[in-house]
């Protein structure tokens, strides 16, 4: 099937999961000029054409998404070619310098000497201050090479590194004060955003059955009948264990253990966003679930495992009711509880709660040799009457 460079670029954006609003704003007319595959080193290098240099936040998201999407296939690198290669001094001296610095320390710890250095960007020059001549000579030449490579990578014009030896004590103190103030503002803003997010989640929280993905209309199969890998399987059963793990990528892994009493299966699902995680937290042992996905051999447990696409809660459909005779409720005259020398295994509060649901006006509790749970029963009865 023949596809154009632009169509392949669109497919790449879709595969790695770039949000539509960001794609429309920064990647609208992008294309893949070429892809170089280095089989020996297992590196795929994408050469991409876009209109303008990406903002630092968009560039970081693209790098994260691309690396994550191909993590099981190959190591990826990229080079942006831009029609407009100009990057403002403010963008260089702020966010993009932080991106460049993070790549530097990943390459070598010696660049940590630049951690508290705030560059001054003027036209084609990036000016830095260092504490002594040793730092200047050990960093300048290699730093220029790294900066040249970075400029090519992001698709902007080359910058020249200039260094000056100064006494930085006063400057460092000023920088630390400014950084502390900036960090404080970020923390306050993060708290405000979190509070707003919690508020929105509460407003949008669905009171109905839990649904992750799409509704499952297919009939389920018995777990005992699945003895090999299959592409499309539906299970339903009793949920008896739930675990949520946060991965280094920021995503979450949901791991469920489900049984239909013919056999048991582990079910896994990777989150696609924060809404998925909130729904994961609503899943509790004791629920009855329906899950749809692919059956494959888990590389860690070496057991057949379902990688779920859709999960939905099956609420109890049968509720016992006491309609009585001609609308008149019956009165239970003989019940026992845990406190009745273990003549029963239910508490007085649970019995009275159920009686309240049925609309029973009164209830008689029998005790064998004691009346220990009388006070709890009275409290529960008052709750059902309020």
HELIX and SHEET records of a PDB file:
HELIX    1   1 UNK A    5  UNK A   16  1                                  12    
HELIX    2   2 UNK A   20  UNK A   26  1                                   7    
HELIX    3   3 UNK A   56  UNK A   69  1                                  14    
HELIX    4   4 UNK A   89  UNK A   91  1                                   3    
HELIX    5   5 UNK A   92  UNK A   96  3                                   5    
HELIX    6   6 UNK A   97  UNK A  107  1                                  11    
HELIX    7   7 UNK A  109  UNK A  114  5                                   6    
HELIX    8   8 UNK A  133  UNK A  154  1                                  22    
HELIX    9   9 UNK A  169  UNK A  204  1                                  36    
HELIX   10  10 UNK A  223  UNK A  225  5                                   3    
HELIX   11  11 UNK A  274  UNK A  282  1                                   9    
HELIX   12  12 UNK A  348  UNK A  358  1                                  11    
HELIX   13  13 UNK A  374  UNK A  385  1                                  12    
SHEET    1   A 3 UNK A  31  UNK A  38  0                                        
SHEET    2   A 3 UNK A  43  UNK A  52 -1                                        
SHEET    3   A 3 UNK A  75  UNK A  84  1                                        
SHEET    1   B 3 UNK A 120  UNK A 122  0                                        
SHEET    2   B 3 UNK A 125  UNK A 130 -1                                        
SHEET    3   B 3 UNK A 160  UNK A 165  1                                        
SHEET    1   C 6 UNK A 211  UNK A 212  0                                        
SHEET    2   C 6 UNK A 304  UNK A 313 -1                                        
SHEET    3   C 6 UNK A 264  UNK A 270  1                                        
SHEET    4   C 6 UNK A 252  UNK A 259 -1                                        
SHEET    5   C 6 UNK A 230  UNK A 246 -1                                        
SHEET    6   C 6 UNK A 288  UNK A 297 -1                                        
SHEET    1   D 2 UNK A 332  UNK A 335  0                                        
SHEET    2   D 2 UNK A 363  UNK A 365  1                                        
END                                                                             
